[in-house]
Amino acid sequence: MRFRDYILIAGASVALALVLKTFIVGVVFIPSPSMETALLPGDYVLVNKLIHGMPPDDGRSRTASFLTLPALRAVRPGDILLFRLPVDPADDPDHPYFVKRCAAVPGDTLLADRQTLFVNGRPVARVTRGSAFVQLARLSEPMPVPHRGETLLLSPENIGRWSGLIRGEGHDISLRNGLVLIDGRPSERYRVDRSYYFVLGDNADHSYDSRAWGLLPEDLVEGTVAMVYWSVNRSGISPAGGDGRVRWDRICHVVE
């Protein structure tokens, strides 16, 4: 075999690895206890990137791609999602990816009563640090999780509920003289550009999730966590924490 053949084989292998990593499967390290007991600090997980497809580039996504792929199925409640946090990367440069469980999908209704969060009337989370979760204060009245193309009715009373979503879709929203202004124009309605999800950590008292930063846009979802392929005992955020022993019982553990 000639030297050029080796170069071609190496190049093809690298290209295949990049395609697999970008479009089909991802590898993620779990650093925190926010998803215990489904996922533990020190787990290394495989992520199915193909299952939810790849939306077209709308100019806003930080995971934009030249390729558009259809979803094999829609996100379901209970799916454990890998996603990028819907904030400016400059505000959170050290944690570009998060892993949480989907608690509500478009069409579901959210409601918070004191420190209990309800989805479609069913309690899904109870926390002891309710004052820290700013989004719960906006859910004292039932709130639908919006889908792409849905029209929201806007008023001075509910501008706080929808302002983050509208700004995240690239618009300016403000309140002036009792009128809601979008991009400087009085608006009583807003047509939603993207579908959204509400995600939670299984370890509710130790999770930074939708209760704190709001709804998750569909285009920031990278994929669904499928299985643990390797795991070592890590007690904290730092990969150096814990004793580093291999958790053999978690190898090839299917995540549910």
ZIZI-V115295 format. One line per field, one symbol per residue. psi: psi as a letter, one per 30 degrees, with the letter a starting at -180 (. if undefined). A space follows every 50 residues. Layout:
psi: ???
//
This chain:
psi: kleeeeeeeeeeeeeeeeeeeefeklkkkjflgfgkgeklkfkklkkjff egajlljgffkfhklfkkklkellklkfkjkklkkhlkfffiffifkljl kkfklkflkkkkjcgkkkjhfkkfkklfheffjefefggfkkkkjllkfk kkkklfegeeefeeeeefgglkklkkhgkkkjhfkkkflkkkfllllkkl keiefhkjaffefaljkeffkeakkelkfkkljkfaekfflafgkkifff kgkkk.
//
